[in-house]
Amino acid sequence: MARSKGRATSEVNAGSMADIAFLLLIFFLVTTTIASDKGLTLTLPPEKDDAEEIDVKIKERNLFKVAINSADRLLVEGERMDDYTQIKDLLIEHILNPSENPELAESPQDAIVSFKTDRGTSYEIYINVLDQLQGAYYQIYADRAGVTAEEYRALN
């Protein structure tokens, strides 16, 4: 067998290639941040079960109704409202009923908020109105705790 003198074979040692690839993979997995989708944390009512139907009597005076149609028009307690920022004060008055108005809720425990939207309602107006409704409750709880609404919201 003849061998050529002076010619080196060109082989690459591939033994450490897998180690380097694995280390690069671990490096990128550790240093990369994965964006997580965030949404609204709401407790939705359970799906309607045909067998389970409970007839609950709700007095009309305890119900605070808010509706938004597909044209983003707001209807609060049967009246059209152009400025959604007024909802917070109306809801606080409805819940607490400081003047004991027979049209408003009997007590804060009996007050119920009905919030209905159309499929065509814009997400922006939905979020703004929902924020006003939740803000009213935060304000009530904060007043009872003796802190501001922002401080109370930060507790959650």
Backbone as CSV, one residue per row, in Angstrom:
resi,resn,N_x,N_y,N_z,CA_x,CA_y,CA_z,C_x,C_y,C_z
1,MET,0.817,-1.170,0.000,0.000,0.000,0.000,0.865,1.239,0.000
2,ALA,0.512,2.094,-0.850,1.291,3.314,-0.980,0.658,4.424,-0.161
3,ARG,1.533,5.101,0.547,1.063,6.237,1.337,1.759,7.476,0.816
4,SER,1.021,8.519,0.806,1.664,9.751,0.379,2.230,10.458,1.582
5,LYS,3.446,10.830,1.436,4.096,11.522,2.531,3.851,13.020,2.376
6,GLY,3.629,13.671,3.441,3.486,15.119,3.404,2.041,15.597,3.293
7,ARG,1.127,14.745,2.971,-0.276,15.189,2.889,-0.992,14.804,4.170
8,ALA,-1.499,15.760,4.842,-2.247,15.499,6.077,-3.716,15.302,5.727
9,THR,-4.334,14.431,6.435,-5.761,14.226,6.197,-6.540,15.358,6.854
10,SER,-7.568,15.811,6.196,-8.347,16.945,6.718,-9.641,16.433,7.355
11,GLU,-9.552,15.968,8.549,-10.725,15.531,9.289,-10.986,16.527,10.416
12,VAL,-12.240,16.819,10.628,-12.640,17.718,11.704,-13.167,16.860,12.841
13,ASN,-12.703,17.150,14.008,-13.163,16.415,15.170,-14.580,16.887,15.503
14,ALA,-15.579,16.067,15.229,-16.984,16.433,15.422,-17.497,16.032,16.793
15,GLY,-16.672,15.549,17.646,-17.099,15.123,18.976,-17.596,16.266,19.827
16,SER,-16.946,17.414,19.740,-17.368,18.543,20.569,-18.405,19.414,19.869
17,MET,-18.734,19.140,18.629,-19.714,19.936,17.882,-21.098,19.840,18.537
18,ALA,-21.495,18.672,18.972,-22.795,18.501,19.620,-22.825,19.241,20.954
19,ASP,-21.712,19.233,21.672,-21.653,19.950,22.947,-21.824,21.451,22.742
20,ILE,-21.189,21.987,21.730,-21.282,23.424,21.446,-22.708,23.791,21.026
21,ALA,-23.325,22.974,20.181,-24.699,23.237,19.749,-25.649,23.201,20.946
22,PHE,-25.456,22.254,21.829,-26.298,22.148,23.020,-26.117,23.364,23.927
23,LEU,-24.890,23.810,24.113,-24.634,24.989,24.942,-25.248,26.250,24.332
24,LEU,-25.186,26.382,23.012,-25.816,27.527,22.350,-27.337,27.486,22.521
25,LEU,-27.899,26.304,22.399,-29.339,26.158,22.579,-29.749,26.561,23.995
26,ILE,-29.041,26.096,24.991,-29.334,26.453,26.383,-29.169,27.953,26.596
27,PHE,-28.124,28.545,26.015,-27.881,29.978,26.155,-29.067,30.780,25.626
28,PHE,-29.546,30.449,24.425,-30.648,31.209,23.843,-31.971,30.956,24.569
29,LEU,-32.175,29.773,25.084,-33.388,29.509,25.857,-33.412,30.308,27.155
30,VAL,-32.264,30.453,27.780,-32.192,31.178,29.051,-32.293,32.684,28.838
31,THR,-31.679,33.207,27.801,-31.630,34.661,27.613,-32.837,35.227,26.876
32,THR,-33.611,34.404,26.216,-34.761,34.894,25.468,-35.970,35.002,26.387
33,THR,-36.660,36.142,26.292,-37.893,36.299,27.060,-39.062,35.943,26.157
34,ILE,-40.004,35.240,26.716,-41.176,34.838,25.964,-42.327,35.732,26.400
35,ALA,-42.903,36.428,25.428,-44.016,37.319,25.736,-45.254,36.479,26.012
36,SER,-45.857,36.718,27.148,-47.072,35.978,27.478,-48.273,36.878,27.220
37,ASP,-49.300,36.296,26.663,-50.514,37.049,26.402,-51.244,37.290,27.708
38,LYS,-51.672,38.523,27.877,-52.426,38.862,29.075,-53.806,39.315,28.642
39,GLY,-54.752,39.037,29.449,-56.115,39.438,29.163,-56.789,39.924,30.421
40,LEU,-58.061,40.080,30.336,-58.834,40.517,31.486,-59.127,39.325,32.381
41,THR,-58.950,39.513,33.652,-59.273,38.445,34.592,-60.677,38.697,35.123
42,LEU,-61.624,38.072,34.488,-63.016,38.212,34.875,-63.591,36.843,35.183
43,THR,-64.461,36.798,36.141,-65.172,35.563,36.432,-66.458,35.574,35.619
44,LEU,-66.515,34.714,34.639,-67.687,34.649,33.784,-68.702,33.682,34.373
45,PRO,-69.973,33.911,34.086,-70.974,32.968,34.589,-70.810,31.619,33.897
46,PRO,-71.190,30.546,34.574,-71.055,29.228,33.946,-71.999,29.092,32.758
47,GLU,-71.683,28.136,31.883,-72.554,27.901,30.739,-73.917,27.452,31.231
48,LYS,-74.924,27.876,30.508,-76.285,27.573,30.920,-76.560,26.084,30.731
49,ASP,-76.981,25.449,31.797,-77.333,24.036,31.764,-78.854,23.947,31.751
50,ASP,-79.396,23.190,30.793,-80.849,23.106,30.661,-81.518,22.531,31.907
51,ALA,-80.857,21.602,32.566,-81.449,20.958,33.734,-81.432,21.870,34.956
52,GLU,-80.474,22.779,34.987,-80.313,23.631,36.163,-80.807,25.037,35.855
53,GLU,-82.041,25.320,36.222,-82.587,26.643,36.020,-83.143,27.139,37.342
54,ILE,-82.542,28.187,37.860,-82.948,28.733,39.147,-83.667,30.048,38.894
55,ASP,-84.839,30.174,39.446,-85.622,31.387,39.292,-85.308,32.315,40.460
56,VAL,-84.574,33.385,40.166,-84.174,34.338,41.196,-84.984,35.613,41.006
57,LYS,-85.584,36.058,42.066,-86.363,37.297,42.030,-85.447,38.463,42.400
58,ILE,-85.296,39.381,41.474,-84.479,40.572,41.699,-85.395,41.784,41.605
59,LYS,-85.372,42.586,42.642,-86.170,43.808,42.607,-85.556,44.766,41.592
60,GLU,-86.409,45.404,40.837,-85.963,46.313,39.784,-85.119,47.454,40.350
61,ARG,-85.425,47.885,41.544,-84.688,49.011,42.126,-83.244,48.642,42.463
62,ASN,-82.947,47.360,42.663,-81.589,46.921,42.994,-80.715,46.721,41.761
63,LEU,-81.303,46.769,40.581,-80.593,46.482,39.337,-80.126,47.775,38.669
64,PHE,-78.831,47.869,38.416,-78.241,49.006,37.699,-77.873,48.503,36.310
65,LYS,-78.567,49.002,35.277,-78.407,48.473,33.925,-77.562,49.399,33.055
66,VAL,-76.565,48.790,32.409,-75.712,49.495,31.454,-75.694,48.665,30.178
67,ALA,-75.954,49.313,29.041,-75.945,48.606,27.756,-75.194,49.444,26.730
68,ILE,-74.465,48.761,25.844,-73.745,49.423,24.755,-74.143,48.721,23.462
69,ASN,-74.560,49.502,22.454,-74.943,48.885,21.189,-73.757,48.818,20.230
70,SER,-74.003,48.344,19.018,-72.913,48.149,18.059,-72.337,49.466,17.551
71,ALA,-73.067,50.562,17.722,-72.564,51.879,17.324,-71.862,52.571,18.486
72,ASP,-71.562,51.823,19.548,-70.885,52.329,20.747,-71.680,53.410,21.467
73,ARG,-73.001,53.348,21.364,-73.851,54.273,22.108,-74.208,53.631,23.439
74,LEU,-74.197,54.448,24.459,-74.344,53.985,25.833,-75.752,54.256,26.348
75,LEU,-76.331,53.254,27.002,-77.644,53.379,27.614,-77.507,52.987,29.081
76,VAL,-77.725,53.947,29.980,-77.586,53.708,31.420,-78.934,53.958,32.077
77,GLU,-79.452,52.938,32.724,-80.743,53.022,33.401,-81.831,53.536,32.455
78,GLY,-81.791,53.086,31.206,-82.814,53.442,30.235,-82.638,54.794,29.584
79,GLU,-81.598,55.527,29.931,-81.363,56.848,29.349,-80.043,56.860,28.597
80,ARG,-80.042,57.538,27.458,-78.833,57.632,26.654,-77.813,58.521,27.361
81,MET,-76.557,58.105,27.296,-75.481,58.858,27.936,-74.338,58.994,26.932
82,ASP,-73.841,60.213,26.772,-72.753,60.449,25.825,-71.383,60.317,26.465
83,ASP,-71.283,60.606,27.750,-69.995,60.584,28.437,-69.960,59.421,29.423
84,TYR,-69.136,58.414,29.123,-69.090,57.219,29.969,-68.430,57.480,31.324
85,THR,-67.739,58.606,31.491,-67.057,58.873,32.761,-68.039,59.201,33.889
86,GLN,-69.297,59.469,33.553,-70.307,59.765,34.578,-70.843,58.495,35.233
87,ILE,-70.581,57.342,34.628,-71.133,56.076,35.132,-70.647,55.792,36.547
88,LYS,-69.395,56.077,36.816,-68.817,55.770,38.129,-69.601,56.447,39.247
89,ASP,-69.866,57.741,39.102,-70.595,58.476,40.137,-72.041,57.990,40.258
90,LEU,-72.675,57.690,39.114,-74.046,57.185,39.148,-74.125,55.835,39.859
91,LEU,-73.149,54.967,39.596,-73.152,53.646,40.222,-72.889,53.743,41.725
92,ILE,-71.967,54.608,42.120,-71.703,54.792,43.556,-72.964,55.282,44.265
93,GLU,-73.656,56.240,43.648,-74.897,56.747,44.238,-75.958,55.646,44.294
94,HIS,-76.033,54.833,43.241,-77.025,53.749,43.206,-76.747,52.708,44.293
95,ILE,-75.496,52.347,44.467,-75.142,51.304,45.438,-75.333,51.786,46.870
96,LEU,-74.778,52.953,47.173,-74.815,53.447,48.557,-76.168,54.038,48.938
97,ASN,-76.839,54.672,47.971,-78.155,55.282,48.184,-78.187,56.111,49.471
98,PRO,-77.373,57.177,49.539,-77.289,57.962,50.780,-78.585,58.688,51.128
99,SER,-79.386,59.046,50.127,-80.635,59.769,50.399,-81.834,58.829,50.536
100,GLU,-81.575,57.525,50.536,-82.620,56.502,50.651,-83.724,56.698,49.621
101,ASN,-83.312,56.926,48.397,-84.214,57.089,47.267,-84.862,55.737,46.953
102,PRO,-86.199,55.682,46.826,-86.855,54.402,46.541,-86.558,53.859,45.137
103,GLU,-85.936,54.667,44.279,-85.566,54.220,42.935,-84.205,53.521,42.919
104,LEU,-83.415,53.712,43.972,-82.058,53.160,44.013,-82.021,51.910,44.887
105,ALA,-80.865,51.273,44.950,-80.711,49.996,45.656,-81.079,50.107,47.130
106,GLU,-81.656,49.018,47.646,-82.042,48.982,49.057,-80.819,48.997,49.960
107,SER,-79.793,48.235,49.580,-78.552,48.189,50.354,-77.416,47.804,49.408
108,PRO,-76.165,48.072,49.786,-75.043,47.687,48.918,-74.980,46.181,48.649
109,GLN,-75.433,45.364,49.586,-75.403,43.913,49.394,-76.417,43.465,48.344
110,ASP,-77.493,44.225,48.173,-78.536,43.852,47.220,-78.298,44.413,45.822
111,ALA,-77.377,45.354,45.679,-77.144,46.010,44.392,-76.529,45.039,43.387
112,ILE,-77.067,45.048,42.169,-76.586,44.191,41.082,-76.356,45.071,39.863
113,VAL,-75.233,44.846,39.178,-74.910,45.594,37.971,-75.088,44.673,36.775
114,SER,-75.896,45.105,35.823,-76.090,44.369,34.579,-75.380,45.143,33.473
115,PHE,-74.387,44.508,32.865,-73.579,45.155,31.821,-73.695,44.324,30.554
116,LYS,-74.388,44.864,29.553,-74.615,44.134,28.304,-73.993,44.894,27.145
117,THR,-73.387,44.130,26.245,-72.796,44.720,25.048,-73.260,43.950,23.824
118,ASP,-73.159,44.596,22.695,-73.467,43.978,21.411,-72.189,43.382,20.838
119,ARG,-72.320,42.447,19.927,-71.126,41.861,19.302,-70.292,42.909,18.566
120,GLY,-70.935,43.948,18.081,-70.231,44.972,17.321,-69.630,46.079,18.168
121,THR,-69.780,45.998,19.467,-69.228,47.019,20.360,-67.709,47.017,20.274
122,SER,-67.126,48.208,20.192,-65.663,48.283,20.110,-65.044,47.893,21.452
123,TYR,-63.869,47.311,21.355,-63.167,46.847,22.547,-62.804,48.023,23.448
124,GLU,-62.484,49.155,22.850,-62.065,50.337,23.616,-63.180,50.843,24.531
125,ILE,-64.395,50.983,23.996,-65.497,51.489,24.824,-65.889,50.452,25.874
126,TYR,-65.799,49.173,25.512,-66.090,48.105,26.482,-65.145,48.195,27.675
127,ILE,-63.850,48.335,27.410,-62.852,48.413,28.479,-63.047,49.678,29.305
128,ASN,-63.330,50.798,28.651,-63.512,52.059,29.379,-64.717,52.006,30.322
129,VAL,-65.827,51.464,29.844,-67.024,51.371,30.687,-66.798,50.365,31.809
130,LEU,-66.188,49.223,31.497,-65.897,48.223,32.525,-64.978,48.802,33.596
131,ASP,-64.013,49.616,33.182,-63.110,50.257,34.140,-63.873,51.223,35.050
132,GLN,-64.851,51.927,34.503,-65.666,52.835,35.321,-66.500,52.053,36.336
133,LEU,-67.066,50.926,35.900,-67.882,50.111,36.805,-67.031,49.518,37.923
134,GLN,-65.873,48.979,37.571,-64.983,48.423,38.590,-64.420,49.527,39.476
135,GLY,-64.161,50.694,38.881,-63.643,51.829,39.641,-64.616,52.302,40.708
136,ALA,-65.910,52.182,40.434,-66.910,52.564,41.434,-66.803,51.668,42.661
137,TYR,-66.657,50.372,42.433,-66.517,49.453,43.572,-65.197,49.677,44.303
138,TYR,-64.120,49.927,43.554,-62.841,50.228,44.205,-62.963,51.474,45.076
139,GLN,-63.696,52.471,44.585,-63.877,53.710,45.346,-64.659,53.446,46.635
140,ILE,-65.702,52.643,46.542,-66.507,52.321,47.730,-65.670,51.560,48.752
141,TYR,-64.944,50.541,48.284,-64.107,49.753,49.199,-62.995,50.607,49.804
142,ALA,-62.401,51.484,48.986,-61.319,52.337,49.476,-61.828,53.316,50.530
143,ASP,-63.007,53.881,50.317,-63.580,54.801,51.303,-63.809,54.097,52.637
144,ARG,-64.262,52.861,52.575,-64.491,52.106,53.813,-63.182,51.742,54.499
145,ALA,-62.121,51.528,53.699,-60.818,51.169,54.275,-60.024,52.400,54.696
146,GLY,-60.466,53.586,54.282,-59.774,54.811,54.660,-58.539,55.099,53.829
147,VAL,-58.507,54.596,52.595,-57.391,54.859,51.684,-57.959,55.402,50.383
148,THR,-57.060,55.811,49.486,-57.519,56.266,48.180,-57.821,55.058,47.298
149,ALA,-58.559,55.304,46.222,-58.907,54.214,45.304,-57.663,53.628,44.650
150,GLU,-56.673,54.470,44.346,-55.432,53.988,43.728,-54.658,53.085,44.687
151,GLU,-54.623,53.478,45.965,-53.940,52.644,46.964,-54.660,51.310,47.140
152,TYR,-55.990,51.359,47.121,-56.746,50.115,47.273,-56.543,49.203,46.064
153,ARG,-56.519,49.805,44.879,-56.321,49.015,43.655,-54.940,48.380,43.639
154,ALA,-53.956,49.065,44.217,-52.592,48.524,44.262,-52.498,47.316,45.191
155,LEU,-53.430,47.201,46.131,-53.420,46.054,47.036,-53.748,44.756,46.311
156,ASN,-54.527,44.841,45.249,-54.938,43.626,44.528,-53.848,43.145,43.648
